[in-house]
Amino acid sequence: MQRELFDGLAQRLGIPVELSGLGLAIALVPILAGVIYHRYTHAYEIENGRKLRLLAGFISRVKREFPLTDKVQTDMGQTIAGRLLNYGTIAFWTGDDRSRLEWRNTSDPDRVIAYLDLLKSGPQGTSYAPAAHQAGETARPVSRMPEPPTLKEAKSAKVTHFGKSVEYKDLKDMVAQRIRTPLGDYIDNDDGTVSHADSGLMWLRAPWGMVWTGSGFAGEPIRMKWSDATDLFGVGTAVGSTMAYMGSGKRVASAFEHGYRKGKCVIDAAGYTDWRLPTAAELDQFVPFHHRRDDDMSEAEAAMSEDDAYLWGWKGKASFAVAKRLYPELFETNVHLWTATGLGGGLAWAYDGHMPVGDFKVGDLRGALFVRRLTGGEMRAPETVDEEVAW
């Protein structure tokens, strides 16, 4: 329509029609300038998890700070242009219209609202105590079932969690347990996570969909197709052929550094937000298991005694006992897990209760166990004790 308008004006004014495109470009300049201005001059910053700060201007300057409480109500509106360009107006208030505050032209408002909801659910030290039944009786904190995440919420808000309004242990009461294995120490951090220093990885103890109650995980794992899992939580380079055996070459090719792409959804759990879907190589290390096969052995593996090989194998009683101790909810629910590594031809690597990972149809419904890289300083429990797993 704009092109026809400019062509008509050009003919009436005696200007060559070929130059009418210049007028169209000039007309688009203020639109593009407006989009760029809104995108790069408005920013919202979370400070210490309890305060929202508005930054405005090409050289950002503080305009307003707003403390977050559980009484703050939020709302969001978008025009048609806002829906197309992903910006909108966020309004919040604390009980009446006189306190209403609007922040216009906010980039990615759905994600901002979702993060505000996580912040409003309360700090990690929050506990819930019943009223005292008798005079002088001291009320004690009690756990309650936190609100579980959903696949729909993760797709729309692009933020997910392992339980809102959850009761966490006080830092002073946390005691980590170290379990020694031939493949390095696995540490239960007493916050729903498991660390393995030899691989440099930290795992969430239970599949996505379950919620942390302060002492364990409850609820039901979310099962989804591989396309949903990788779209939300990360996807790696497709490697291998269509066979269930994953040799050393494929393990190397599927490493995290080889073309991994982050997912669209942020996972907020145990105080970290850099969780993601593991590659096939990484999932091969989440339990003390070592793949021993005659045609894929290093010199060190070949020199192992039969006793060592037995202890390191998945069928060994020691490895299974440690795995069940570290991930009790995973074994109780018997959920199978996707990796971020595809195969092509409608197949991807997955864990089906046996090690190593194998190839399965991407249309199957499986769960997700999330991983992150250890960066140092993650040990928050003030005390760590050695624990011997019996079998």
N, C-alpha and C positions, 0 to 999 in steps of 0.2 A: 504493500500500500504506500509506504514511504517512497519507494523508487518511482511508482507511477506519479505521485504528487510532484516529486522533483523533476521528472521528465516533462510533465505538463508546464511547470513554471519555467523550465529552460526554454521550451518552445515559444511561450508567450513573450519572454524577454529577449528572444533571439540569440540565446546562448546555445552553443553546441550541446547536443544531448549527451555526448561523451563526458562532458564536465559535470553532469548532474550528480555523478557518484561522489564528487568532492563535497557537494552540499549534504549528501547523506552522511558522509564521514564527519563533517562539521557538526551535524545534528547529534551524532552519537557521542561526541566529546564530553558534553556535560553529564550524560548518563554514566559513561565509564569513569569520569572523575568522581561522581557521587559514590559509585560502588567502591572505588579505591579508597576514598576518604573514610567511608564507614568501616571498611575492612581493616585499615591500618592506623586509625586514630582513636579507636575505642578498645580498651582492654580491661579485663576484670581479673584480679589477682587474689588468690587465696593465701592468707597469711596465718601461719601457725594453726591451720585447720579450724579457726574459730572466728575469723574476721574476713570480710570481703572489702577489697579496695578498688575503687574506680580510677583508672588512669586514662587521661584524654590528651590529645594533641600530638603532633608529629614528634615533638620532644616531650615525652610523657611527663606529666606532673600530677600530683595527687589532688584529686577533687573532693573525694568523700570516702570515709570509712564507715562500715556498717557492721556491728557485731552480730553474729549469728546465734540465735537461741531456738529452743524447741517451740516457741510461740510465734515465730515468724512464718507468715503464710506467703506463698509464692504463686504467681500466675504468669502466663506467657501468651502473647498474641503476635500473629504474623499476617501481613498482607500477602497478596498473590506474589508480588515482587519479592517479599521477604521469604516466602516458601521456596522460590526459585533460586535465590541467592543465599539462602540459609542465614538470615538475620531476623531479628524481631525485637519486641519490647518485653522486658521482664518487670513485673510489678510485685512488690511485697509490702506487707503491712503487719501490724501487731495487734489486730483486734478491731479496729475501726477505720473508716475511710480517711480520717484526718491524719493518720500516720502513713498513708499510702505513699510509696516512693516508686517512681517509674524510671527505668533505665532503658532508653531507646536505642535501636540499631545495634543490638548485641549480637556478636558473631556466635553461631552455633548455640542458640538459646536452649535447645533440648538438652544438650550435654551440660550446660551450666546449671539448669534446674535439677538434673539428676544428681550432680555433685553436691548441690546445696542440700538435697534430701538426705544424702549420706552424712553430711556434716551435722544436720539438725538431729540425726538419730542419737547423738550424744557421744562424748569421748569414750575411749576404750575402758576407762576406769569406772564407767557407770554401772551401778548395780541396782536391783529392785528389791525393796524390802516391804513386807506386809506390815500392817498396823499392829501394834502390840495388843494382845487380847486382854491383858490384865494390867492394872496400874503397876508401874515400876518394872514391867517386863521389857527387856531389851529386844528390839526388833532385829532380826538377822536377815542378811541378803538371801534371796532365793533366785534360782535360775528360772527363766521362762523361755519358751520356744521362740527363737528369733524369726523374723519374717524371711522366708526363703526367696532366692532369686527366681526369675522365670526367663525362658527363651525369648518371649515376646518383649519383655523389658530390656533385655540385652540388645535386641535388634533395634529398638526404637530409641532408647536413651544412650546406647553405646557405652554404658557403665554398668558393671555388675559387682556382686559382693558375695560374701559367705555368711550373711546374717546381719540384718539391721537391728538396732536396739539390743545388742548382745551384751551379756555380762562376761567380762574378761577377768582373769586373775590379776591381782595386784603384782607389780613387778617384784616386790620383796618376797612374795610367796611362790615365785616360779622356780622350779628345779628341773634342769635339763638332764636327760638320761643318755649316756654314751654307750653304744653297743658295738663292741669290737668284732670285726670280721676279717677274713683273709683279704678282702677287697677294700680295706679301709674302715674307718669308724663312721657309723651312721648315728646321728644325734637327734633324738626327739627333743625339740626346743621348748616343749610345754606350752606352745601357743598355736598348735595346729599345724606346725611345719616340721619337716625333716631335712637335715643338712647332711651332705656327704662331701667332705673336703677334698677327697681324692679326685672326684669328677668336677668339683667346683660348682655344684648345683644344690639348690634348695627346692624342696617339693612341698606342695600343700598335701596334707595327709589324706584327704578324702576327695572324691570326685565332685565336680561342680554340680550344684543343686542342693547339696547338703549344707548345713549351717553349724558354725562353731558355737558351742554353748558355754565355753570356759573350761570344760574338762574333757570334751569329746565332740564328735559331730553327730547330728541327728538329721532326719529327713530322707528324701529319696533323690538319688542322682538323676540328672537330666540327660536323656538319651537323644541324640540327634544324628543327622546325616553328616558325612565328612565335609560336604560343601558348606554347611552352616558352621561347623566347628572351625574350619580354616578361615572362613570369611570373618568370623568374629575374633578368633584368638591367635591367628598366625599360620602361615603356610611356608614350607620349605621347598627346595628344589626336588623335582621328581627324579628318582633314581631307581635302578635295579630292573630286573625282569620279573615276569609274573610267576614267582615261586616263593614258597614260604620260608626258605632258608636265606638268611641275611649274612653274607660273608663279610670279611674285614674290608674289602674294597668298597662295598656298599655302605658300610658303617662310616668310612671316611668321607665318602661322597655326600652323605646326608648330614654332615656336621653343620652346626649352626651358622658358621661363617659363609657357607655356600648358598647365597641367594635367598636367605630367609626374609620374608616380608611380614611386618607386623599386622595384626588384626585390627578391626575397626572398633573393638570393644576394650575398654580399660577394666582390669580386674582389680578391685580394691579388697585386699585380704591381709590380715596379720600385720598391718602397718606398712605394706608395700603395694605399689601399683605397677610394677614391671613384670607381672606374671604373664605367661604365654603358653601356647600349646607346644609340647616338646617334640623334637625330631625323633625319628626312629632310633638313631644312635643314642640319644639321651634317654629315651624310655628303656633302652636295654640296660641302663645303669641305675634305675630307681630302686632296685632291690639287689642284694649281694649275690649276683648271678654272673657266671663267666661262661661264655659259649665255647665249649671244647668239641672240636670236630677234627678228625684226622687230616682232612684235606684243607684245613684252614687254621693251622696251629703255628704260633711263633715258637722259637727255640725254647723260650721260658716255659711256654705251655707244655711243650713236648717233654720237658724235663720234670714236670710235676709228678709227684708220687700218686698212686691210686687213691690214697686217703685224701690228699689235697684236692685232687680232681673231684672226688665225691663230695667234699665239703663245699666246693665252689659251684657245683652243678645245681640246677634248679630242683632236681629231684632229691638232692641231699636234705636230710631232716633239718640240719642247722640253717641252711639258707631259707627254707620255707618258714621255719619258726621265727627267724628274724623279720622276714617280710610281713608275716602276719602280725607281729608285734608292732612294727612301724606303721602299717596301714590297716588297722583292724576293720575300719568301716568298708574299705574297698573289698576285703575278703568276705565280709558279712553280706554285702549287697550283691557280690559276684558280678559287678558291672565290668564290661569290657571297654577298652580305651582306644580312642583314636590317637594317632601321631600327626604331626604336621607334614609328613613326607608322603608324597604320592608316587604312583607307579606308572600312570597312564593306562589307557585301556579300561577305564572304569574301576581301577583298583588303587588301594592305598595301604600303607603299613599300619597295623593295629595290634594291640595286645588282646588275646582272647583267653587269658587265664594260664597260658603256657609261655615259656620263654625259649628262644628269642621271639621278637615280634614277627608276625606273618603278614601275608597279603590277603586283603578282603575287599568285597564290593563296597564302593563308596555310598551306595544306597542303604547299607545296613545302619541300624540305630545303635550308637555306642556313646559312652560317656567321655569326659575329658578330665584329666589330672594335670594340673598346671605346674610349671617349673619357672625358676628364675636363676640368674647367675649370682653366685656369691661374690660380694664386692668387699667384704671385710667389715667387721664391727656388727655383724648380725646377731651375735650371741648376747641376748639381752638378759637371760636368766642369771641371777647373781651366783648361782651354785650349779655345778655339774657333777653328777655322780655316775659311776660305772654300774651298768646293769647287765647281769648275765641272763641270757635267754635259755630256758630249759626246753628240752625236746625228748 
